[in-house]
Amino acid sequence: MKNFNSKYYSSVFYIIFSLAYFFVGVILTKLTFNSQIIPVWLPAGIALVGCFVWWWRFIPALFLAALAFNLNFFANTTHEMVLVGNSLNEAMYIAFGVVLQAMVGAAILKFWLGHPLRLKKRQNIIYFIVVVGVLVSLISANFGVFALSQFNAMYSADNHWKNTTYWWLGDILGVLIATPFLLSLLPEKSDNYNISVLPTLSVCCILFVSVAATTQLYDSESRINAIKIAEREVQVIENSLYRYTNRSIIAVQSLASQVQSSPTLSQQDFNQYANTLLAKHSFIKALSWNVKIPSHQRQAFSKEISSIYNLNYDVIGEPLEPNDPLVIVKYIAPFNSNQKAIGFNVYSNPDRKASLLNPAIKYQPVGTKIIQLVQTEHSDAAYLLFAPVYSQSNEKETIKGYATGVFLVPQIIKQAITEQQSKMFSIAIYEDINKPAFYSNSNNLNVAQGSKLISFNVDFGGQQWIVKLALKDAFLAQHNNQLTLLLLILQVVVCSLILLILLLFNQQQIALTRQVAERTYSLAQAKKQSDLANRAKSQFLANMSHEIRTPLNAVIGFSSLARKEDDANTLIDYLDKINSSSKSLLNLINDILDISKIESKRLVLERIPFDLTALIQRINTMFEQSAASKAIVWKINSNIPKDTWFVGDPMRLEQIMLNLCSNAIKFTNAGSVTLNVDTQLIAPNKAQLTIAVIDTGIGIKATQHEKLFNAFTQADNSTSRQFGGTGLGLAIAKELSVLMNANIALHSELDKGSTFTFTLEIETVKAQDPLIKPTDNTNIAALKILVAEDNPVNQMVIKAMLGSLKIVPQVVENGELAVNIIKKQHFDLVFMDCQMPVMDGYRATALIRQFKTAEELPIVALTADVMPEDKAHAQAVGFNQHLAKPLELIKLTECLAQYAVVYEQ
């Protein structure tokens, strides 16, 4: 793996990640709240990073770690409901879901998004959070909860989807927090854009602590609130129990009052009122009227009740003491289910006798201890209440009987304690704390974490109930369940937003680091190119100095020799060499000006018809003698149609051919130089022109091909020293070809020669009659010419040139004198220098054009200003033509002939 320097470190981290899944999971179970929710499941992030780093190799370790964790048994009751499994099938199913989720997330990172901390696109950060963090986390949650529902008998499926949501949200937080944290800790072997991991580690730690602390604070506060609610509810339960037990007392007292108000109470009267009470209170099992008689009236009473019911009844139950009276059930309702109780002697039961002898019975009904009714289908707990009825016949109040009620404890408690309260508490009610409870809604009284066992007493009818309540864990788990879900969702949203900001910050840092690195590299490359250019220009200046000094040496040297020489032939030879050297110097300056024009994008190509055959002939004339002087073969192969001319810039095309051919002859010492010119028609009035210059010279190394067309560059320094030259010729030829939308290709082998191929698509036209320059038959000597020139030497040169043509010009020193003299005299032509004192040529020409048009008086610029903008400015001012210094006699003659034709025919 590229993250580690060796297999050893990779293996160490592999083992650490495997163990971390198990132990971090065990630790996190301590953070459970609401009995089953783990708010942040960091092992989900550990699994994802492990698969991202080791890919499929991490599957065995991850599966075993997840299996071991889910097989782990937690004895603490706090963890019995934690969403982990405890059976082999269940654990394997959950472990499979963990592995599948981690591999899907890792595949998305490896093959789509990339390293989460080094995502290059901002949208990929959102994809990581939404797809990997949120959507992929659904896999383990669904597998896990499904396994619990299928294989765990203790698991309740009532909240299946809610548990799935809790598991899902915990995995989301685990992935979002643990993944950046762990990836920050891993070494990056080949990271070109290192950024500080401290912000990532800090943010992830803060997020985890915040989630854990928020959850624990919420759980603690929730428990406190729930316990407070439960304590208030205990008071409600206590009041309700008192209310319903008092209702039983009121019911018995009401029956006693009715009997008291009816001295001759019949069965019908009793049943009528008793049925009213039975219909009103469902917790009343039975109501009876028990008559108190002396024991010697037993036989008479038996006959009485037998006659009432038309059945043979006898008194049941012997007195416990010889002098005990008899308290016999005379009437009872409902009769059908309780008729066996007719004639029963209540005094025969010790507990009931004790209740009847309770002194408190004089003031309120008295109850018995809890009894188990056997008359019902199921044994139900109940209690009896006795209310005395007094005889009014004697002055002394005596008890003539007891109104009695049988009350069902489960029914009273069911009405007194609501279903919600029953779900909230485990309830047990005792008569004696040392004996089993006579009522309980659960098997034990396990107290929920953070709460305590609550107890209170209910006193009524001379009896006391001891009520114990324990708050259920299930109630705490369900309390504020909706708020719990909202809390987890809020945590996920907040963590996602913070992680989004963190990853955007990382992405910005990486982008800035990358830009700095790229800029640094660009600056280094630019500096390198600048250094190369400076060296090239330095070399160029050295070469230029050599190239300039060589013709200057000839000019100065032969000029000095000419002063001491009297022989005419020798002087002519000296002058020819001076002239040749001067032209070489002029060509050199023209090359420099051309490359300057090209680099400043000021060179404009002409589009005029021209005869390519004539151009090739001129090339042949120029190089035929040069080739012969070096004893090399000069050949031209041309298949240009005779009746076809071309449209373009003949001067620049000739310049390209001159540069290619001159280089070929210069660098060829033996063999031949061949100029091949070929045309191929590619469309009507359009042809492809191919010019190839082939030599058998020194050749060029393949490594030098690319830089050969750079300005101021030759193949190497030795080439410049051996053959001379500035290195501008091919650069000019290349740039001109680009302006023409053409191409120059090079094929060369060292010591075997070179082939330069120039290819151009060019427009064709029919051959035209050439313009004949009428220099021979034109009387240019008749021209009256004015020359405005301030330099004395230049005045002598132009006067001498014109004098050689038998023209005697009038010369003035500045533009002001030229304007004044033109106003006074007639001239056929004016040669105007542009840079003069007092008034320059531009200003003078503009003034002249106010009273002389270009047709009336042609003005030719005679200046060293040869840049395109200078020519354009001269034409805009009013010059007819532009002649560049140094002036050549041939060009001067052609110019004069042009105007002589116009004015002298």
N, C-alpha and C positions, 0 to 999 in steps of 0.2 A: 504493500500500500504506500502511495507516494507521501502520505502524511508522516511516515516514520523513517528514521535513518537506517534502521536495521530490523530484521525479523524478530530479534529479541524484544525490542521496545514494542513492536506490534503485538507480540504474544502477551507481554505484561499488561498492556492496555486492554487487550481482549479479555483477559481474566478479570481485570478490575471492573470492566463494564458488566460482565456476567454476574459477578457477586453483587455489584451495586444494585442491579435490578431487584435481587432478593432482599437485601438488607434495607435498602431505601423504602421498599414496599412495606416491610415490617414496621419501620419507624413511622411511616405515614399513617398506619392504622391507628396510631395514638391520636391522630388529629380528627378522628371521626366525630361527627356531631349528628344530632337527631337520630342516634343509634345506628345509622347505616351509611352515612354519606362521608366519603373522603373528598375534600374540596379540590385538591390538586394532586393528580396522580403522575408524579415525576417519572416513574418507570416507563410510561408511554414515550417520553422524550428520550430516555436512555435506549430503549429498543429501537427507535427511529434512527438515532445517531449511530448505534452499533451496526445496523444494516446498511446505512449510508456509507460507513467507513469500510466495513469488511464484506459488504454485500451478502451473498448467499452463505458465506463461511460463518456468519454469525447466527444462522438459523438454529443449529444444534444447541449452542450455549443459551440462546434466548428461550428456546422451547423448554429446556431443562430447568432454567431459572424460574420461568413462569409456572411450570408444573410443581416444582418444589414449594414455591410460595403458596400456591392454592391448596396444596396438600397439608400445609402447616395448620395445626390445631391450636385454636386460641381458647384457653381455659377461662379467660376473663369474660364475664357476661357482657361487657361493653362491646365485645367483638363478635358476639354470636350472630348478630344480624348484619355484620359488615359484608359488603358484596364481594365475597371470595368464596371459593368452593372448598369442600372437604371430602370429596370422593374422587376416585381415580377417573371415572368417565367424565365427571364434571370438570375436574382439573385439566384433563387433556383437551377437552373441548374449548375451555377458556384459553389455554396456552396456544392452541391452534389459531384462535381469533387474534391473539396478541401478535403472533408471528406474521399472520397475513396482513394485519394493519401496518406493521413496521415495514414489511417488504414492499407493499404498495406505495407507502409514503416515500421510502428510499428510492424506488424506481422513478417516481415523479421527479425527485431532486436530481438523480444521476442523469437521466435521459431527457429532461425537459428544462427544469428551472435552474439547476446548478447549485453551488454552495450557498446556503441561506445567508451567510454573512458577506458574500461577495457577488450578489446579484447585480448584473449590469443594467437591467431595465427596471424601471420603477413599477411597471405593471406586474413584474414577476414577484415583487414583494407582496402585493395584494394576493396574487395566486398562491403564494406559499401559505399565507395566513388562512385564506378561505378554503383552498383545496386540501392542502396537507394538514393544516391545523384543525380545520372544522369538519370538512366532509369526510376525509379518510378516517377520522376518529370515530365515526359511526360504526365501523366494522367491529372493533373489539367490544363496544358497548352492546351491540345486538347479539353477538356470539355469547358474551358473558351472561347476560340476563336470560337469554334463551336456555343456556346450560343450567343455570340455577333453577329455572322453572321446570326443567325436564328431569333433572337428576337429584335435586335436593328436596327431600320430603318436608323439611322445616320451612322452606321458602314459601311465602304467600304471594300469589300472583295478583292480588287485588290492585297493587300499584305497579304493575309491570312496566307500563310506558313511563311512569314517573321515575322508576328506578333506572330505566334505560337512559332517560334524560340526564339524571344525576351522574351516571357512569360516563356518559358522553362528555358532559361539561368538565368533569374531572380530567379526562384524557386530553381535552382541548387545552386546558391550562397547563397540564404536564408537558405537552408537546411545545407549546408556545414559550414556556419558561425554560425548560431543560435543554431544548435543542440549541438555542444560541449560546447558552452557558457552557455546555459541553464542547461545542465546536470551537469556542474561544480558547478552551484549555488545551485542545489538541494541537500538536506542532504542525506547522505548515512548512514542508521542506522546500517547495518551489514557489514561494509567494513573492512576486515582484512588487506588489503594492502593499507593504506592511502597514497596518493601522493598529492603534492602541486597542488592546482587548479590555482595558480597565472599564471604559463606559459600559460595554456589554455585560461584563461580569457584575458590575455594580447594579445596573438596572435589573438584571435577572434576579439577583439576590434580594433587592428591594421589593420586586414584584412577589417573590415567593413569601418573604416575611410579611408583606402586606396582606396577601391572600390568607396565609395561616393565621395572622393576628386578627384580621377582620372576622374570619370564620369563628375563631375561638371567642372573641368578644361578643359576636352575635349569638353564639351558642350559649355562652354564660348569661348574657342579658336575657335571652329567650327563656332559659331555664328559670331565672329569677322571676321573670314576669309570669311564667306558667305556674310556678310555686305560689306566687301571690294570688293568682287567680284561683288556684286550688284551695288555698287557705280561706279565701272568701267563700268558696263553694262549700267548704266544710261547715261553715256557719249556716249556710242555706240548708244543708242536709240536716243538721241538728235541729234547726227550727221546724223543718218539714216533718221529721220524726215526732217531735213533740206535738205538732199540729194533728197528725193522724192518730197518735195514741190517745190524745185528748178527745178526738172524735169518737173513739171507742168508748171512752168514759161517758161522754155526753149521750151516746146512744143508749147505754145501760141506764143512766140516770133518767133519760126520757121515758124508757120503758117502766122504770120504777114509779115515776110520777103518774103515769097512766093507770098503773095498777092501784096506786095509792088513791087515785080519784074515783075508782070503781069498787065500792065495798063488795058488791056481788058481781065479781068478774067472771064472765062466761068464757068458754073456749072460743066462741065466735068473736067476742070482743078482743080477746088476746090475739087471736090470729090476725084480725084486721089490722091492729096497730103494729104487730110484729112484722107483718109482711110489708108494711109501709117502710119500716126501718131497713128491712132486708133489701128492698128494691133501691133504697137510697145509698146503702153502703155495701159494696161488693166484698169488703174484707170481713163481713160478719158471716160466720159459718152457721150459727144457730142462736136463737133467743128462747129463754124458758122462764116460766114462773115456778119457783120452788117454795112450797108451803112448809112452814115450820110448825110441827105438832109434837105434843108429848109422845112418849113411846107407847103409852097404854091406848092411844087412839089409832094404832097401826091398822087393826082389823077394820075398823070403821072407814078409814081412809082408803083402804084397798077396795072395799065395796063401792065407795064413792067414785073412784077413778075407773073402776070396771063398768059402772053404769054410764059414766060419761062417754067412754069409748066403745061400750058394748062389747068389750073383750074382757077376758079373765086376766086381770093384772094383779100382781102382788108386789109388795114393797121389797126392793132388792137392796141388799147391803145392811149388815148388822152394825149397830152402834159400836164405837170403839170403847166407850165407857158405859157402865150400866145406867147412869143417870143422864146420858146424853139424849137431847131431843132428836127428833127425826126432821131432816130437811129434804123433802121429797119433791121430785120433778112432777108437777101436775099438768102444766101445759108446755108445749115446745113447738117451735116453728123453725124450719119447715118440718112437718110431721112425718112425712113418708120416709125421709132419709134418717130420721132420728127417733122413731117410735120406740126403739129398744130402750131409750133413755127414760121413758115414762115409768114412774114408780121407783126410780133410782134414789137411794139415800145418799145425799152429798156428804153427810157427816161420816159416812163410812170410809172416806178417803182422808188420810192424815193431812196431806198438803192442803186440801180444800177446807178441811175443818179448821186448820191453822189460819187460813185466810179469813174464814168467817168469824173467828175469835179475835182477829186483829182489832185493837181498840180504835184504829183509824177509820174503821168502817162506819162509825157513827157520823163522820164528816164527809166522806167521799167513798166512791166505790173502791173495792180492794180486789187486786188481781192475784192470780196464782202464778206459780213458776211455769216455765214453758213445758207444755205437754206435747206429745206426738199423737196425732189423731190416727186411729187405726180404721176408722169407718171409711176413710177415703181410699181411692185407688192407690195413691202414693202417700206415704207417711209424711204429713205436713206438720210443721211446728205451729203451735197455737197457744193462746193463753185465755183464761176465764176471768171475767170481771163480775163481782157480786155487788149489787146495790140493795140495801135493806128497805123493806116496806113495813111501816109501823101500823099497829092497830089503833083505831081512834075511839073504840068503845069504852075503854077504861080511862080513868084519870091519869094513870101511869102509862107512859109510852112503852109498848112492848113490840118486839119485831115479830110480825106474823108471817114473814117470808122474805125471799130474795129474788129480785129481778136479775137474771143471769144472762151473760152473753159469751159466746165462744168466738174468738177473733183469730183469723188466719194471719200469722206473722208474714209469710211471703207476699200476701196481697197488700198488707199495710206498707211493707218496705218497697214494693213495686210502685205503689202510688206516691210514697214519700220521696223516693230516690229516682230521678229520671234516668233514662237510658244513657244519655250523655254523661251524667255523673257516674253511672256504673262503669262506663268505659274509661273514665278518668281515674277512678280509684279501685284498688283491691279492698273490699269491705268485709269485715268479720264482726259479728255481734255475739257477745258472751253474756251469760248470767253469772258465771264464775270464771275468772280469768285462768284458773287452773284446769278447767274442763274444756272440751271442744266447743267451738262456736256453734250456736244453734242456727246461725245463718252465715253464709259466705258466698261471694260471687267468683272466687278464684281458689286455686289449690294452695296458694301460699301468699304471704304478705311481703313480697320483695319490694324494697323501697327504691325508687328511682334515684339515680345519681344526683346529689345536690339537695335532695329533699329529706324529710324525716317522717317517722311514723306519728300519725296524729290520732289522739284518743279523746273521747268525751263520754259522759254518762247521760243516760235518759232515765229519769225517775218519774214513775207514774203508778198509781194504784198500789202503792206500798211495795213495788218492785223496782229493780234497778237493772238497766241494760248497760253493758260496757261496749261502746262502739269504737272499733279501731279501723283507720283508713290509711292506706299506703298509695302514694301517687304512682301511677303506672308509667313505665318507660315508653309504652306505645303512645300515651297521651303527649309526652314531651316530644316524641318524634313527629307527631301529627300537628302539634301546636305551631301555628304560623308557617305551615308547610308552604303556602303560596309565597310568603315572604322569603322563605329559604330558596325557592326556585328563582325568584327575582334577584336575590343576592348573588347567586351563582352566575346568572346571566349577566348581571352588572359587572361582576368580576371578569368574566370572559371578554366583555366589550371593552372595559378599561384596559385590561392587559393587551388586547389586540391593538388598540389605538396606541398605547405606549410602545409596544413592539414595532408597530408600523413606523412610528417616529424614529425609533432606534435604528431600524434597518435602513430607513431613508437617510439618516445621518451617516451610517456606515457607507451606504452607496455613494453619498456625496463626497465623503472622505476618500473613497477609492477612486472616484472620478477625478477629484482634484489631484490626488497622488499620481494617477495615470497621466493627467494633463501635464503635471509638473515634469514627470519622467519623459513624456513625449516632447514637451517643450525643451527640456534639457538636452534630449537627444537631438532635436531639431537644431538647437543652438550650436551643439557640438558639430553637427554635420555642416551647418551654415558656416561656422568658424573654419571648419576643415576646407569647405569649398572656397571661403574667402581667402584662406591661406594659400590654397592652390592657385586661386585667381591672382593673388598678389605676387606669388612666385612666377606665375605665367606672365604677368604684366612686367614684373622686374626683368624677366628673361627677354620679354618683348622689347623693353626699353634698351636693354643691352644690345639686342639684335638690331633695333631701330637705329641706335647710335652707330652701330657698325654699317648698317645699310645706308644711312645718311652720309656718314663720313666718307664712305667709299666713293660715291660720285662727287662729293665736295672736294675730296682729295684730288680727283682727276681734274675738276674745274680749276681749282686753285693752282695745282701743279702745272697743268698745261698753259694756264694763263701766264704764270711766271716764266715758263720756258719760252713762250711766244715773244715776250719782251726782248729776249736776247737772240732771237733767231731772225735771220734775214732771208733765208731760203723760202720762196713762195710755196713750193710743194710741201715742205715741212710745216709751214704755218697752216696750210689748208688741212693737213692731217691733224694738227693740234686742235684746230677749230672744230673739225668733225668729232673728235673725241670729247671736246668740251660740250658740244651739242648733244651727243649721245648720253653723256653723264647727266646733263641737265634734264633730259627727257626721263631718264631713270628716276631721278629725284622727284620729278613731277608725278610720275606714275605712283611712286611710293606715297606721296601726299594724297593723291586721288584715292588710293586704297584706304588710307586712314579716314578720309572724309566719307567714303562709301560705307564703311563699317559703322561709323558714327550715325549716318543717316538711317541705316537699317536698325540699329539698336534703339534709336529714338522714334522709330516708326514714321519717319518723314520721307522715306523714299517712295515715289509714286512711279509706277510703270506706265509706259506709253502703249497705245494700241493703234498701230499704223500698219498698213500693208508693206511688206518688204520681200526682197528676193533672197531666199536662203542660199541659192547657188552662188550669188555674188558674194555673200558673206563668207561662204566656205572658201571661195577663191582668195579673198583677202587673208583668211587664216593661213591658207597654203603659202601665199606670198611671204607672210611674216615668218613662218617657221621652216620653210624649205631650206633657206640658207643656214639657219642655226643648226638644223639636223646634219646638214652636209659638213659643217665645220667640226662636228663631233664624230663624224664618220659613222653615223647611224642611219638606218633606212627610215625615210618618212613616206607614209602611204596614206592616201585618202580614198575611201570607198563610199560612194554616194549613189543612191537610187532615187533621188528627188525628181518627180515629174517636171519636165521642162516648162510646161504651161501653167504651173501652180506657184502662187505666192502664198505667204502666210501673214496672219494678222497678230501683231504682238509688239514687243519692245526689242528691236533688232540690236540696239546698242548693248542692252543688258544680256541678251542671249550671246552676243559676240564676246562680252566680258567673261561669261561663264566658260565658253569654249577656249578663250585665251588662257584663263587660269588653269584649266585642265591640261591643255596642250603644253603650256610653258612648264608646268610641273613635270609632265611626262618626259620632256626633253631634258629638263634640268637633272632629273634623277636617273636617267638612262645613260650609261657609259658605253654600252655595246648592244647590238641587236637592232631593234626597230621600235618605232612609235607609229601606231595606226589609228587614224580617225575614221570611224564608221558612222555614216549618217543614213538612217533608214526611216521611211514613212509608211504608215499603214492606215488606210481609210477606215474609220470606225463609224462614220455617219455622214450624211450629206453635208458638205462644207465643214467637215471636222476630221482631223487626222491625228494619229498618235506618232509623235516624233521621238525617235530614239537615237541618241548620240553617244557613242562609246569611244573612249580613248584608251587604247591598249598599249602598254609598254612592256619592255623586257628589262626594266630597271632593277633597283635594289629591293623593291617590295616593302611591305609593311607588316609588322607583327600583328597577330590577331588581337592581342591585348591593347593595341594602340588604335584600333579602328574607331571606337566610340568617341574618343577625344580628338580625333584627327580634324573634325569639322569645327572644333571650338576655336574661338578667336585667339590669336597670339600663341597658337600651339602648333608644334611640329611633332613628328613621330618621337624624337628624342633630341637631347641637346647636341649630340654628335652630328645629327643631320644638319642642324643650323650652322654648326661650326664648319662642316665640310662643304655644304652646298649654299649656305647663305639663305636669306629670305626672312620675312617677318612672321610667317604663319597666318597671314590674313587672306590669302587667295582662296583657299578651300572654304573658309568660313563665309566669305562673301558669296562664293558660288552656291553654297548650301542655302544661305538666307534668301538669295535671289530666286532659287528654285522653289522655296516655300512660298514666296510672294506670287510666283507664277502657278501655284498649285501643282508643281511638278515634284520630281524626286530624283535624288542622286544616290546611287548604290555603289558600294565598293566591294570588289573581290580581289584579294591580294594574298600572295604567299611570299614569305621572306626569301630574298635572293632569286626569285623567279619572275617578278614583275607584278603589275597591278592593272586592274581594269575598272575605270570609272564610267558608270552608265547613267546618262541623264535621260529621263523619260518625261514627256510633256504632251498633254492633249491640247491641240492648238487649232484655231479656226483657219480655214483655207479660203482663198479667193483666186479668181482668174489672174493670170499674169498681166501686169500693167506696163505701160510705156514709162521707162525711167525718165526722171527729170534731168535735163541736161543743163549743167551749170555753165552759163555763157561767160566764162572768164577770159577766154582767148580773144573773142571777137567783140569784146565790150571795151569801150573807151573810158576806163575808170579814172584815167588821169585828168579827165575834164571835171571831176567832182570838186566842188568847193567845200572844204571840210574845216570845222572848228573843233579843236581839242581843248577840253578843260581838264587839266592835270596839275597838281601842286608839286609833285615830286620831280626834281630836276633830272634825275637819271631816267625815270619813266618818260619824261618829256623827250629826252634824247632818243630813247628806244622807239617810241611811236613815230617821232619825226623821221628817224632813219628808215623804219619799215615803210612808212608812206612815201618817203623819198625814193625807196627802191622801186616803188610803183609809179614814180614820176608825179607824185602829188606833193604839193607844198601846202601844209596845213597852217592855220592860224592858231596859236597856242595862247591860252590864258591860265592864270594860276588858281582861280577859285570860281565858284558858281555865280557870284554877284557880277563879276566881270563878264561871264558868259551871257547872262541875261541882258546886260546893258549892250553888249556888242551885237547880239541877235536882234535887238530892237532897231539897230542902226544899219546892219548889213544883212545881205541875203546869203544863206548857206544851204548847201544840198544835204548835208549830214553833220551831226554833232556826236563826237565821242566824249562822254561825260564820266569822269571819275566820281564815285559816290561819296568818298570820304575826303573832304577838303576843308581847309580853314575858311573863316569868314562866312561862307555859305556852302553847305554840302550839295552834292549832286541831286539828292532827292528833292530838296527845297527848290533848287534852281529849276529842275524839270517841271515841278508843279507850277511855278510862276510862268515858265515858258508856255505851258499848255493853256494858260489863260488867253493867250493871243495867237498861238500857233498849234494847229492840230497835228496828230501823228502823221497824217498824209502830207500835210504841208511841210513839216520838218521832222524827219526821223531822228530820234535820239537813241543812241546805243550806249548801254551801260558798259563802261570799261573799268572793271573793279576786281579786287581780290575777294569780295563777298560772294561766295559760290554756294551757300547753303540754300535749300529749297525755299525757306521763308524769305531769304534775301531776294531771290528771283521773283517770288510772288509779290513782294512789296514793291520792287522796281516796276513791274508791269502795272500794278495798281496806281502808282504815282503818275505813269505816263511814258515810261521807256518803251521803245519799240522792240528792242532786242537786248540780249545780255551776252557780253564776251568776257570770259574769265581770264584773269592774269595768272600766270605769265602768258602773254599773248603769242600765238603762233602765226607766222606769216601766211600760211595756207588758209587758216580760218579767217584771218583779217581780209584776205583777198576775196574769199567766198562771200563774206558780208558786204564788201564794197560792190562786188559784181551784182549782187541782188538789188541794191539800190540804184546802181548804174543802169540796170535794165529798166527799172521803173521810170527813171528820170531822163535817160539819155537816148532812148529809141525814138 
